[in-house]
Amino acid sequence: MGAKRDASRRLWRGGIGLRLVVVLTVAVVLRFPALREFLAETQRAARHSDIFGWTGVALCALGFGLAISARWYLGRNWGMPMSRKEQPELVTSGPYAVIRHPIYTGLILATLGSAIGVNVSWALMLIPVGGYFIYSARREESLMLQLFPEQYAAYMARTGMLAPRLFRRR
């Protein structure tokens, strides 16, 4: 709501298969009894630690805060992953000044925080979700390089994809 219209629905439809594979993979993995028992035992051990709980809460809050802040900075340019907006703009302020995909980073941190603080089963989600976010980020970057060839290449050189770039390439 309040976002610019998508210029093309084709990219979103193409990602339906990938989303379905991610959901099915998680469902299949959780069906293995040995894995379920390992996760249950790990969860029992982690329940006795306040440090794990508060660390999880902090990571979850930091992740959601980052994702919400990034969404706010995108404004009307926000859309479904890998979608192209009418009259796109390159946003490089706020969290986008240091991370190219801070919404993805925030959601990964929130999932990690949930795994640490609430239920270790959430850690399983990091693999397919993280893979999906990396795939989406690369597809989006390819599109952005087509739309803003010089500006986006320079932006990529100074920022990290999912984490701040600590050292610049020369």
The 8 nearest C-alpha neighbors of each residue, nearest first, counted from 0:
[[1, 2, 3, 75, 78, 77, 4, 74],
 [0, 2, 75, 3, 74, 4, 77, 76],
 [3, 1, 75, 0, 77, 76, 4, 78],
 [2, 4, 75, 76, 84, 85, 5, 1],
 [3, 5, 84, 85, 6, 2, 78, 83],
 [4, 6, 84, 7, 83, 85, 3, 82],
 [5, 7, 85, 84, 83, 4, 8, 82],
 [8, 6, 5, 9, 83, 10, 82, 84],
 [7, 9, 11, 10, 12, 5, 6, 82],
 [8, 10, 12, 7, 11, 13, 82, 14],
 [11, 9, 13, 12, 8, 82, 81, 14],
 [12, 10, 14, 13, 8, 9, 82, 81],
 [13, 11, 9, 14, 15, 10, 8, 16],
 [12, 14, 10, 11, 15, 9, 16, 17],
 [13, 15, 17, 11, 12, 16, 18, 10],
 [16, 14, 18, 12, 17, 13, 19, 11],
 [17, 15, 19, 14, 18, 20, 13, 12],
 [16, 18, 20, 14, 19, 15, 21, 131],
 [19, 17, 15, 21, 20, 16, 14, 22],
 [18, 20, 16, 22, 17, 21, 23, 15],
 [19, 21, 17, 23, 18, 22, 24, 16],
 [22, 20, 18, 24, 19, 23, 127, 17],
 [23, 21, 19, 25, 24, 20, 26, 18],
 [22, 24, 26, 20, 25, 21, 27, 19],
 [25, 23, 21, 27, 26, 22, 20, 28],
 [24, 26, 28, 22, 23, 27, 29, 21],
 [27, 25, 23, 29, 24, 28, 22, 30],
 [28, 26, 24, 30, 29, 25, 23, 31],
 [29, 27, 25, 30, 26, 31, 24, 34],
 [28, 30, 26, 27, 31, 25, 35, 34],
 [29, 31, 27, 28, 32, 26, 35, 34],
 [30, 32, 34, 29, 33, 28, 35, 27],
 [33, 31, 35, 34, 36, 30, 29, 37],
 [34, 32, 36, 35, 31, 37, 38, 30],
 [33, 35, 37, 36, 32, 31, 38, 29],
 [34, 36, 32, 38, 33, 37, 39, 31],
 [37, 35, 39, 33, 38, 34, 40, 32],
 [36, 38, 34, 40, 39, 35, 41, 33],
 [39, 37, 41, 35, 36, 40, 42, 120],
 [38, 40, 36, 42, 37, 41, 35, 43],
 [41, 39, 43, 37, 42, 38, 36, 44],
 [42, 40, 38, 44, 43, 39, 37, 45],
 [41, 43, 39, 45, 40, 44, 119, 38],
 [44, 42, 40, 46, 41, 45, 39, 47],
 [43, 45, 41, 42, 46, 47, 40, 48],
 [44, 46, 42, 47, 43, 48, 41, 51],
 [47, 45, 43, 48, 44, 42, 49, 52],
 [46, 48, 45, 44, 49, 43, 51, 52],
 [49, 47, 50, 51, 46, 45, 52, 44],
 [48, 50, 52, 51, 53, 47, 46, 54],
 [51, 49, 48, 53, 52, 54, 55, 116],
 [52, 50, 54, 116, 49, 48, 53, 115],
 [51, 53, 116, 49, 55, 50, 54, 56],
 [52, 54, 56, 55, 50, 51, 57, 49],
 [55, 53, 51, 57, 56, 52, 50, 58],
 [54, 56, 112, 116, 115, 52, 58, 53],
 [55, 57, 53, 59, 54, 58, 60, 112],
 [56, 58, 54, 60, 55, 59, 61, 53],
 [59, 57, 112, 61, 55, 60, 56, 108],
 [58, 109, 60, 112, 56, 62, 57, 61],
 [61, 59, 57, 63, 62, 58, 64, 56],
 [62, 60, 58, 64, 59, 63, 57, 65],
 [105, 63, 61, 109, 108, 59, 65, 64],
 [62, 64, 66, 60, 65, 105, 61, 67],
 [65, 63, 61, 67, 62, 66, 60, 68],
 [64, 66, 68, 105, 62, 63, 67, 69],
 [65, 67, 102, 105, 63, 69, 68, 64],
 [68, 66, 70, 64, 69, 65, 63, 71],
 [67, 69, 71, 65, 70, 66, 64, 72],
 [70, 68, 72, 66, 71, 67, 102, 94],
 [71, 69, 67, 73, 68, 72, 66, 74],
 [70, 72, 68, 74, 69, 73, 67, 66],
 [73, 71, 69, 74, 70, 68, 93, 92],
 [74, 72, 70, 76, 71, 77, 69, 75],
 [73, 75, 71, 72, 76, 77, 70, 2],
 [74, 76, 2, 3, 77, 1, 73, 78],
 [77, 75, 73, 74, 3, 2, 78, 87],
 [78, 76, 75, 73, 2, 74, 70, 79],
 [79, 77, 82, 80, 76, 2, 84, 5],
 [78, 80, 82, 81, 77, 11, 83, 5],
 [81, 79, 82, 135, 78, 11, 139, 136],
 [80, 82, 139, 135, 10, 138, 79, 11],
 [83, 81, 80, 79, 10, 11, 78, 5],
 [82, 84, 6, 5, 7, 81, 85, 87],
 [85, 83, 5, 6, 87, 4, 3, 86],
 [84, 86, 6, 87, 4, 5, 3, 83],
 [85, 87, 84, 88, 3, 6, 76, 4],
 [88, 86, 84, 85, 76, 89, 83, 146],
 [87, 89, 90, 86, 76, 84, 147, 73],
 [88, 90, 91, 87, 147, 151, 143, 150],
 [91, 89, 92, 88, 73, 95, 72, 76],
 [92, 90, 95, 96, 89, 93, 154, 94],
 [93, 91, 96, 95, 90, 94, 72, 97],
 [92, 94, 95, 96, 72, 91, 69, 68],
 [93, 95, 96, 69, 97, 98, 92, 101],
 [96, 94, 91, 98, 92, 93, 97, 99],
 [95, 97, 92, 91, 94, 93, 98, 158],
 [96, 98, 158, 163, 95, 94, 159, 99],
 [99, 97, 95, 159, 163, 158, 101, 100],
 [98, 100, 160, 95, 159, 101, 158, 161],
 [101, 99, 98, 102, 103, 161, 160, 104],
 [102, 100, 104, 103, 98, 105, 69, 66],
 [103, 101, 66, 105, 104, 100, 69, 106],
 [102, 104, 106, 101, 105, 100, 132, 107],
 [105, 103, 101, 107, 161, 102, 106, 108],
 [62, 106, 104, 66, 102, 108, 65, 103],
 [105, 107, 109, 103, 108, 104, 62, 110],
 [106, 108, 110, 104, 105, 109, 111, 103],
 [109, 107, 62, 111, 105, 106, 110, 58],
 [59, 110, 108, 62, 112, 106, 111, 107],
 [111, 109, 113, 107, 112, 108, 106, 114],
 [112, 110, 114, 108, 113, 109, 107, 115],
 [111, 113, 55, 59, 58, 109, 115, 110],
 [114, 112, 110, 117, 116, 111, 115, 55],
 [115, 113, 119, 121, 118, 111, 122, 112],
 [116, 114, 55, 112, 113, 51, 119, 117],
 [115, 117, 55, 52, 113, 51, 114, 112],
 [118, 116, 113, 114, 115, 119, 52, 55],
 [117, 119, 114, 120, 121, 42, 113, 116],
 [118, 120, 114, 121, 122, 42, 115, 38],
 [121, 119, 122, 118, 123, 38, 114, 124],
 [120, 122, 114, 119, 124, 123, 118, 113],
 [123, 121, 114, 120, 124, 125, 119, 111],
 [124, 122, 121, 125, 120, 126, 25, 127],
 [123, 125, 122, 121, 126, 128, 127, 25],
 [126, 124, 128, 129, 122, 123, 127, 107],
 [125, 127, 129, 124, 128, 130, 123, 122],
 [128, 126, 130, 129, 21, 124, 125, 131],
 [129, 127, 131, 125, 130, 126, 124, 132],
 [128, 130, 132, 125, 126, 131, 127, 133],
 [131, 129, 127, 133, 128, 132, 126, 134],
 [130, 132, 128, 134, 129, 133, 127, 135],
 [133, 131, 135, 129, 134, 130, 136, 103],
 [134, 132, 136, 130, 135, 131, 137, 129],
 [133, 135, 131, 137, 132, 136, 130, 138],
 [136, 134, 132, 138, 133, 137, 81, 131],
 [135, 137, 133, 139, 138, 134, 132, 140],
 [136, 138, 140, 134, 139, 135, 133, 141],
 [139, 137, 135, 141, 140, 136, 81, 134],
 [138, 140, 136, 142, 81, 141, 137, 135],
 [141, 139, 143, 137, 142, 138, 136, 144],
 [140, 142, 138, 144, 139, 143, 137, 145],
 [141, 143, 139, 145, 140, 144, 146, 138],
 [144, 142, 140, 146, 145, 141, 147, 139],
 [143, 145, 148, 141, 147, 142, 146, 151],
 [146, 144, 142, 143, 148, 147, 141, 140],
 [145, 147, 143, 144, 148, 142, 87, 151],
 [146, 148, 144, 151, 150, 143, 145, 149],
 [149, 147, 144, 145, 151, 150, 146, 152],
 [150, 148, 152, 151, 147, 153, 144, 154],
 [149, 151, 153, 147, 152, 148, 154, 144],
 [150, 152, 154, 153, 147, 149, 148, 144],
 [151, 153, 155, 149, 154, 150, 148, 156],
 [152, 154, 156, 150, 151, 155, 149, 157],
 [153, 155, 151, 152, 156, 157, 150, 158],
 [156, 154, 152, 158, 153, 157, 151, 159],
 [157, 155, 153, 154, 158, 152, 167, 168],
 [156, 158, 154, 155, 167, 153, 159, 164],
 [159, 157, 97, 155, 164, 98, 156, 163],
 [160, 158, 164, 163, 98, 162, 161, 99],
 [159, 161, 99, 98, 100, 162, 158, 163],
 [162, 160, 104, 100, 159, 98, 101, 99],
 [163, 161, 159, 98, 160, 164, 104, 97],
 [164, 162, 159, 97, 98, 165, 158, 161],
 [163, 165, 159, 158, 166, 162, 167, 157],
 [166, 164, 163, 167, 159, 162, 158, 157],
 [165, 167, 164, 168, 157, 163, 169, 158],
 [168, 166, 169, 157, 165, 164, 156, 158],
 [169, 167, 166, 156, 157, 164, 165, 158],
 [168, 167, 166, 156, 157, 153, 165, 164]]
